């Protein structure tokens, strides 16, 4: 029987939003959304894009792709 290593939604959100996962993503720097989707794709599949978009909004205050985004090309 496989061991369940999962945590609660709040624990995972804290890890990727503020914990060691957030250190890997480096929020509010150019490429943060891309790093998030690449890190989380192996766990969430196609749902990673939506989850990372919500995390990006919470951590930076703007949606990915917004013209005010730090990493947006001019």
GUMI-552108 format. One line per field, with one value per residue: residue in one letter; chain; x, y, z of N, C-alpha, C in turn. Coordinates in nm, 4 decimals, always signed. Layout:
residu	(A, ...)
chaine	(A, ...)
n.u	(X, ...)
n.v	(Y, ...)
n.w	(Z, ...)
ca.u	(X, ...)
ca.v	(Y, ...)
ca.w	(Z, ...)
c.u	(X, ...)
c.v	(Y, ...)
c.w	(Z, ...)
This chain:
residu	(X, X, X, X, X, X, X, X, X, X, X, X, X, X, X, X, X, X, X, X, X, X, X, X, X, X, X, X, X, X, X, X, X, X, X, X, X, X, X, X, X, X, X, X, X, X, X, X, X, X, X, X, X, X, X, X, X, X, X, X, X, X, X, X, X, X, X, X, X, X, X, X, X, X)
chaine	(A, A, A, A, A, A, A, A, A, A, A, A, A, A, A, A, A, A, A, A, A, A, A, A, A, A, A, A, A, A, A, A, A, A, A, A, A, A, A, A, A, A, A, A, A, A, A, A, A, A, A, A, A, A, A, A, A, A, A, A, A, A, A, A, A, A, A, A, A, A, A, A, A, A)
n.u	(+0.0840, +0.0559, +0.2170, +0.0633, +0.1679, +0.0681, -0.0534, -0.2610, -0.4679, -0.4134, -0.1586, -0.0023, -0.0400, +0.0825, +0.3459, +0.4191, +0.3640, +0.4932, +0.6936, +0.9631, +0.9133, +0.8344, +1.0751, +1.2089, +1.0613, +1.0820, +0.9120, +0.7754, +0.9802, +1.1303, +0.9958, +0.8714, +0.6111, +0.6390, +0.8374, +0.6910, +0.4809, +0.6332, +0.7510, +0.5239, +0.3824, +0.4477, +0.3149, +0.0495, -0.0332, -0.2184, -0.3633, -0.1867, -0.1307, -0.3549, -0.3560, -0.1061, -0.1454, -0.3336, -0.1820, +0.0226, -0.1176, -0.1918, +0.0597, +0.1958, +0.0138, -0.0818, -0.2116, -0.0658, +0.0759, -0.0334, +0.0104, +0.1505, +0.3167, +0.6253, +0.8035, +0.7208, +0.7619, +0.8442)
n.v	(-0.1186, +0.2193, +0.4958, +0.7805, +1.0939, +1.3405, +1.6692, +1.8998, +2.1365, +2.3958, +2.3680, +2.2992, +2.5288, +2.7178, +2.6217, +2.6511, +2.9192, +3.0642, +2.9157, +2.6768, +2.6062, +2.8482, +2.9801, +2.8500, +2.9355, +3.2122, +3.4576, +3.7565, +3.8259, +3.8424, +3.5886, +3.4335, +3.3156, +3.1260, +2.9597, +2.8610, +2.7146, +2.5185, +2.3851, +2.2880, +2.1397, +1.8692, +1.7667, +1.8583, +1.8567, +1.9709, +2.1483, +2.3091, +2.5597, +2.7266, +2.7166, +2.8280, +3.0811, +3.1892, +3.1809, +3.3567, +3.5969, +3.6307, +3.6531, +3.8618, +4.0588, +4.1182, +3.9830, +3.7165, +3.8079, +4.0588, +4.4008, +4.5430, +4.3665, +4.2489, +4.0899, +4.1215, +4.1586, +4.4419)
n.w	(+0.0000, -0.0835, +0.0672, +0.2004, +0.1364, +0.1274, +0.2204, +0.4004, +0.2239, +0.3082, +0.4196, +0.1961, +0.0426, +0.2050, +0.1980, -0.0784, -0.1083, +0.0949, +0.2192, +0.1819, -0.0815, -0.1916, -0.1866, -0.3902, -0.6076, -0.5989, -0.5665, -0.7117, -0.8823, -1.2087, -1.4166, -1.2252, -1.2311, -1.4365, -1.3262, -1.1109, -1.2391, -1.3667, -1.1493, -1.0124, -1.2000, -1.2135, -0.9962, -1.0081, -1.2723, -1.5502, -1.3981, -1.2661, -1.3789, -1.3242, -1.0426, -0.9837, -1.0925, -0.9153, -0.6767, -0.7526, -0.7732, -0.5038, -0.3770, -0.5103, -0.5742, -0.8251, -1.1331, -1.3291, -1.6420, -1.6475, -1.7344, -1.5478, -1.4282, -1.2936, -1.4442, -1.7023, -2.0498, -2.2436)
ca.u	(+0.0000, +0.1346, +0.2067, +0.0092, +0.2560, +0.0011, -0.0896, -0.3840, -0.4566, -0.3502, -0.0164, +0.0602, -0.0425, +0.1853, +0.4760, +0.4481, +0.3462, +0.5816, +0.7969, +1.0750, +0.8683, +0.8371, +1.2158, +1.2414, +0.9895, +1.1284, +0.8001, +0.7960, +1.0986, +1.0964, +0.9886, +0.8171, +0.4966, +0.6921, +0.9013, +0.5844, +0.4136, +0.7270, +0.7661, +0.3991, +0.3243, +0.4688, +0.2200, -0.0878, -0.0645, -0.2703, -0.4189, -0.0789, -0.1393, -0.4551, -0.3109, +0.0037, -0.2009, -0.3917, -0.0709, +0.0905, -0.2026, -0.1829, +0.1950, +0.2457, -0.0922, -0.1273, -0.2230, +0.0382, +0.0375, -0.0746, +0.1175, +0.2272, +0.3974, +0.7693, +0.8734, +0.6577, +0.8446, +0.7851)
ca.v	(+0.0000, +0.3422, +0.5883, +0.9110, +1.2003, +1.4677, +1.7506, +1.9742, +2.2431, +2.5115, +2.3376, +2.3094, +2.6691, +2.7851, +2.5766, +2.7125, +3.0638, +3.1298, +2.8263, +2.6386, +2.6107, +2.9887, +3.0145, +2.7967, +3.0146, +3.3512, +3.5428, +3.8986, +3.8432, +3.7984, +3.4451, +3.3619, +3.2327, +3.0133, +2.8680, +2.7962, +2.6124, +2.4074, +2.3100, +2.2236, +2.0566, +1.7273, +1.7279, +1.8976, +1.8439, +2.0912, +2.2396, +2.3917, +2.6974, +2.7994, +2.7256, +2.9252, +3.2146, +3.2359, +3.2080, +3.4777, +3.7100, +3.6479, +3.6894, +3.9851, +4.1580, +4.1318, +3.8573, +3.6955, +3.8621, +4.1980, +4.4882, +4.5928, +4.2563, +4.2762, +4.0166, +4.1409, +4.2220, +4.5653)
ca.w	(+0.0000, -0.0955, +0.1791, +0.1639, +0.1825, +0.1045, +0.3347, +0.3797, +0.1237, +0.3720, +0.4353, +0.0642, +0.0025, +0.2842, +0.1469, -0.2080, -0.1011, +0.1908, +0.2711, +0.0963, -0.2201, -0.2337, -0.2103, -0.5228, -0.7082, -0.5894, -0.6052, -0.7432, -0.9659, -1.3444, -1.4394, -1.1097, -1.2708, -1.5137, -1.2312, -1.0346, -1.3196, -1.3902, -1.0248, -0.9708, -1.3055, -1.1827, -0.8922, -1.0392, -1.4140, -1.6165, -1.2974, -1.2109, -1.4300, -1.2469, -0.9039, -0.9805, -1.1182, -0.7890, -0.5843, -0.8010, -0.7344, -0.3589, -0.3348, -0.5719, -0.5848, -0.9635, -1.2061, -1.4300, -1.7719, -1.6325, -1.7837, -1.4328, -1.3768, -1.2930, -1.5482, -1.8331, -2.1529, -2.2987)
c.u	(+0.0888, +0.1107, +0.1565, +0.0981, +0.1901, -0.0289, -0.2212, -0.3603, -0.3855, -0.1996, +0.0565, +0.0665, +0.0652, +0.3252, +0.5118, +0.4351, +0.4460, +0.7012, +0.9099, +1.0374, +0.8714, +0.9799, +1.2611, +1.1808, +1.0400, +1.0212, +0.8442, +0.9314, +1.0609, +1.1005, +0.9271, +0.7003, +0.5434, +0.7588, +0.7968, +0.5189, +0.5055, +0.7449, +0.6403, +0.3377, +0.3386, +0.3721, +0.0747, -0.1273, -0.1122, -0.3269, -0.3142, -0.0894, -0.2385, -0.4129, -0.1999, -0.0455, -0.2607, -0.2829, +0.0024, +0.0128, -0.1917, -0.0461, +0.2402, +0.1407, -0.1425, -0.1314, -0.1053, -0.0108, -0.0109, +0.0411, +0.2016, +0.3207, +0.5463, +0.8395, +0.8186, +0.7525, +0.7720, +0.7718)
c.v	(+0.1255, +0.4321, +0.7234, +1.0198, +1.3369, +1.5414, +1.8192, +2.0840, +2.3652, +2.4907, +2.3527, +2.4539, +2.7484, +2.7484, +2.6489, +2.8641, +3.1347, +3.0455, +2.7993, +2.6401, +2.7519, +3.0348, +2.9638, +2.8834, +3.1589, +3.4479, +3.6871, +3.9253, +3.7964, +3.6458, +3.3658, +3.2703, +3.1091, +2.9120, +2.7925, +2.6850, +2.4945, +2.3223, +2.2290, +2.1326, +1.9083, +1.6768, +1.7509, +1.8785, +1.9765, +2.1926, +2.3344, +2.5371, +2.7811, +2.8205, +2.8298, +3.0671, +3.2719, +3.2669, +3.3364, +3.6013, +3.7374, +3.7007, +3.8248, +4.0949, +4.1817, +3.9946, +3.8401, +3.7470, +4.0056, +4.2877, +4.5463, +4.4871, +4.2860, +4.2113, +4.0364, +4.2115, +4.3421, +4.5548)
c.w	(+0.0000, +0.0253, +0.1309, +0.2230, +0.1704, +0.2333, +0.3079, +0.2761, +0.1822, +0.3873, +0.3025, +0.0164, +0.0773, +0.2330, +0.0174, -0.2049, -0.0123, +0.2327, +0.1735, -0.0516, -0.2751, -0.2606, -0.3470, -0.6328, -0.7128, -0.6408, -0.6237, -0.8087, -1.1061, -1.3572, -1.3260, -1.1463, -1.3482, -1.4218, -1.1508, -1.1157, -1.3477, -1.2656, -0.9927, -1.0756, -1.2740, -1.0757, -0.9327, -1.1848, -1.4708, -1.5172, -1.2402, -1.2563, -1.3499, -1.1027, -0.8912, -1.0075, -0.9899, -0.6856, -0.6230, -0.7589, -0.5844, -0.3153, -0.3892, -0.5821, -0.7261, -1.0293, -1.3008, -1.5656, -1.7664, -1.6755, -1.6704, -1.3745, -1.3927, -1.4111, -1.6875, -1.9286, -2.2103, -2.4483)
